[in-house]
Amino acid sequence: MPITVVVAEPIEGRVRRETAIVSSLGEHVVGNYVLVRVADENGHLGLGEASVTAVWSGETQAGTVALIREVLAPLVVGADPFDTEWIARRMERAAFGNSFARAALEMALLDLQGQIIGQPVYKLLGGRDRPPATVEPGVRLQFVLGTDRGVRLKFVIGKVEPSVAAERASGMVARGWKAIKVKVGQDPRADVERLRAVRQAIGPDVFLSVDANGGYTVDQAVWVAKHFEKVEVALFEQPTRRGDHASMAEVKARCGLPIMADESCFTAQDVLAIIAHRAADVLSLYPGKHGGLRATQHLAAMAEAAGIVCTIGSNLEREVATAAMAHVAVATPNIVCERFPGDLIGPLYFEKPLTTTPLRYSADRLMVPEGPGLGVQLGG
């Protein structure tokens, strides 16, 4: 069953203007993506997706298509689709960086494996966590088979006026969302006003976090953290610029909020540096940053060994990659979205779905697709 076809094509998605993400990195109105198809000689088809944003990963749509066609595809055609580990190593040696491109191909290989054996990807990654049943004293612990809690999520509010942020946040809470993330990181005083308005609108019981996307200096981050504490912010994401682990460690040491690394956490070397500097309490992981789903699990295990928990982030992926991230989230013990809700909300922002059947959201939870592979099919 060798792989016979690898195809990469550019696609885009238009974000609804009323929900467009505005952050310290700019406004996200149109998303650029690369869709990957991998097929074997028996006609089984696997899908992958790369979310390409130059300001985020350094990758572009045209560059990703060219890299896959010219460099990575020749390494995959003729290979056994179940040799994922060795294919991933060859791709990493052949192309420095380009993690989203490599992740898209690995995603397609896992989807292809699932199609061949008729199993969902989470089974290939170790199985899905299931909620324990109510246990009485002296009774052996049992698990509720067939129960799907889904992946707990937070809805993201952009860097907009306080009144607009408050209206959007309260509207999502009214629809059943119990966690909200607000973009900050440019004007500390305006950011504090935005958070005050949001907290007043959503009440005291909703999980509230902030994401600076590396926009603050150390002193700014420490200053705003003191004000964020007063409105019970639960998590401060990437307060200072990526790669400056010493600065983020200083913020962590000087403020009382849990610190999450996102832009600072792409590679295994990044995770080692974060651990060494004691720079974060939480890591935001997802396959595009790390070059694949299995790499995501590897980094989660590294963090677990250091006593650091993880959650699942996103780069506004479409349905294919979002499904893949849901699979890895429920199959990885140290990705703890019940405690720190994830960001798998990309499909909610776009005007049209990419797949024949939209992913299933239930209030603030994404249900993991149960079909073979990733459990998604492309629309016409």
Residue, then its C-alpha position, 0 to 999 in steps of 0.5 A: m500500500p505505498i503512497t502514490v500521490v501527494v498534492a498541495e494546493p492553496i486555499e483561503g478563508r474569509v473571516r466574518r468581519e464582526t469576529a475578526i481577530v485583532s491582536s498586537l500582531g495585526e488584524h486577521v481578516v483573510g486566512n491563507y492555507v495549504l490543503v494537502r492530499v495523500a493517496d495510496e495505490n488502493g485509493h485511500l485518501g488522507l487530508g492535511e492542512a497548513s495554516v500559513t502566516a508569515v508573521w507567525s511561522g515565517e511560512t507563506q502560502a506559495g512557499t509552502v506549496a513549493l516546498i511540499r511539491e519540490v522537497l517533501a513530496p519526493l520523500v513521501v511518494g513510495a513510502d509506507p504510510f505507517d512509517t510516520e516516525w521515519i518520514a517525519r525525521r526525513m522531512e525535518r532533515a530536508a527542510f529547516g523550520n517550515s513546521f506547518a508544512r511538515a505538520a500538514l503532511e504528517m496530518a495527511l499520513l495519519d488520516l490515511q492510516g485511519q482510512i486504511i484500518g477504519q479507526p479514528v486518529y486519536k486511536l493511532l495516538g494512544g486513545r481518547d481520555r474518557p470521563p470517570a463514572t461516579v465512584e462510591p467508596g470501595v468500588r473499583l473505578q470504571f470509565v464511561l464508554g462512549t461518553d464524549r465530553g469534547v474539548r473544552l474551549k475559550f472564545v477569543i475577543g480581539k483588541v477592540e474597544p472596551s464596549v465592543a469587547a464586552e458585548r461580544a464576550s457577554g454574547m458568547v457567555a449567553r450562548g453557553w461559553k464559560a471561558i473567554k480570552v481577550k487580546v492585549g499587548q499594545d496599550p497597557r491602559a487601554d488593555v486594562e479598560r478592555l478587561r474591566a469591561v469584559r469582566q463586568a459583562i460576563g460576571p465573576d464565574v467565567f474563566l478569563s485569560v489574556d493574550a499579549n502575543g509578545g507585545y509588552t516589555v517586562d515592566q509593562a507586563v508586570w504593571v498590567a498583571k497587577h491590574f489583571e489580577k484585580v479582575e481575576v484573570a486566570l492566565f497571562e499568555q505570552p506577555t513578552r516577545r518570543g524567544d526571550h525566555a529570560s524576560m518572560a521568566e522575570v515577568k513570571a517571578r514578579c507577578g502573581l498570574p500563571i504565565m503561558a508560553d505560545e510564540s516562545c514554544f515551537t521546538a523541543q529546544d524551546v521547551l528545554a529553554i523554558i524549563a531551564h529559565r522557569a519561564a512559564d507555568v503552561l505551554s500552548l501546543y499544537p501541531g503546526k508549530h511543532g511539525g506534527l501531532r506526534a511531535t506535539q505529544h513529545l513536547a507535552a511529555m517533556a513538559e510533564a516531566a518538568g511539572i508544566v501542564c499544556t493546553i491546545g492553541s491554534n492559528l485559526e485553522r480550518e476544519v481539517a487541521t482543527a479536527a487533527m488538533a482535537h484528536v491530539a488533545v484528547a489523546t495526550p494526558n498532559i494537554v489539560c483543556e478542562r483546566f486551561p481551555g483550548d483555542l480550537i475555534g477557527p471554523l467558527y470565524f469563517e464565512k463558509p465551512l471547508t468540509t461537507t459536514p461542519l465540526r460539531y460544537s456544543a456550547d464551548r466544547l468541540m466534539v471529536p470526529e468519530g469517523p475513520g482518520l480525522g473524520v472529515q471530508l471536503g465539501g464540493 
